[in-house]
Amino acid sequence: MPRRLISALLLTAALIGAPACMHKPTGQRFAYLKVVALPANTTVYDGDHFLGTARILAKDPKPLRPGVKYLTFKAQGYFPHDLRLDLPAGETTVNIKLRPIPP
């Protein structure tokens, strides 16, 4: 086989395989968690994993895998709140207002 033909075949194979390596699988979708909370400095956890503060998650929703999540919302001077959420693909907004701890 001439060297030029081998080079062309290798280049074609590389170009055909490259898009598969560079892109995510088409069936994979993410869930995006947006949190709007009072107070705005509420911290959000999925189990023991810190997801961010409500202030950040309101502007930049967190990409997660879809499925059941056990969220905890905490802020100093407020009772913590636990929430079981079946998070679908796409964006989900959680609106929450924590109850203050009485003096």
N, C-alpha and C positions, 0 to 999 in steps of 0.2 A: 504494500500500500504506500503511495507517495506520502512523504512527510507533510505536505500541505493539507491533504485530505484528513490525516490523523489529527492535525492541529484543529481543523475545522470541526471535526466530530467531538473532540474534547471541549472546545469552546461552546458548542451547542449543548452538550450534556451539562456543562457548568451553568449555562444560562437557564436551562429548563429546571434544574434543581435549586437555583438560588432563590426564587420567590418562595418556595416552600420553607426554606430555612429562615427567611427574613420576616415572615408574617406569622401571627398567631393562628391557631386553627380556627376556621370560620365558625364552627359550632359553639365555640367558647364565648360566653357572655359574662360580664361582671355585674354585681350589684353595687350600687353607689349609695352609701349611707350619708344623708344630710341631717344634721342635728341643729334644731333651733331651740335653745333652752334659756330659762331664767333661773339663776343668774347666768350671764354669758361666759363666766369662767368655769362653768361646770366641766368636769373631766369625764370622759367616756371610755369605758373598758368593755372588751369582749372577753368574759372570763377574767383572767389575770393579764390579758394583753391590752396595753394602753393604745387607744385609737386616736386620741387627740382631745382638744378642748372644743366645746360647742362653738366658740367664736370662730375657730379655724374650720371646723366641719360644716358650718353654715355657708362659708364661702367656697370651700374646696372639699366636696363630698369624698369620703374614703372609699376606694375600690376594694371590695371584698368578694369572696366566693358566695354565690347564692346559697341559701339554706338557713337552718335554725341558728339563731345567735342568742346568747344570754348576755344582755347588756346591763351594765351598772353605771349609774350617773351619780357623781359625787361633787359636792362643793362645801367648803368650810362654812360652818354655821347653818347647814341645811341637812335634813334627813337624806340618806342615800336612797335611791330608787332603783329597783331591779325590774327588768323587762325582758320577756321572752318574745322574740320577733322572728317570724319566718320571712326571711329577706329574699324577695324575688329578684330576678335579673332586671336591670334598669335602675332608675333613681327612686329611692324611698326617703321621705322626710319624716323625721320624728320630732314632734313639738312637745316639749315638756317644761313644766314649771315645778321646781322643787319646793317642798314645804320647809319654811324656816324652823329651826329648833327654838322653842320659846326660852326666854331668859330665866 
